[in-house]
Amino acid sequence: MKSKGHSFSYLMELIIVIFFFVISATVCVSLVVKAKEKQETASYLEIAMCKAQSMIETMQAYPSYTPEQLFGAVKKDDGTYQLDNLIIEWSPGEFVHGVVILYNQEEIISQFPFVLGGNHNEERE
């Protein structure tokens, strides 16, 4: 009789340990998956930020060209251009100024203001 009761308690202890192990493994796997997703998002946004910075530098080097001419950006309306996950708001004048907006899944992540010297409507050589 003692042997049967001892076996039952040992079996219950083993089941509890296995259950605890399964719960711990599930939590750890979900944490690893979330970390991987955040790492991929951060990498994607880092690349997009570098692209935005590069676009601003290119526009500063060629102030007489529009983003449509420089990057093949799609013109949405007067002074607004879109390229992938970047929106360029462009206000022409003696000094062109605007902002490059970086967004991800309909959420604005960052805005990069810029000012370009010269008039973008000047004749190009």
Secondary structure, DSSP 4 states (H G I P E B T S, - for coil): -HHHHHHHHHHHHHHHHHHHHHHHHHHHHHHHHHHHHHHHHHHHHHHHHHHHHHHHHHHHH-TTS-HHHHH--EEEETTEEEETTEEEEEE-SSSEEEEEEEEETTEEEEEEEEEE-S-TTSPP-
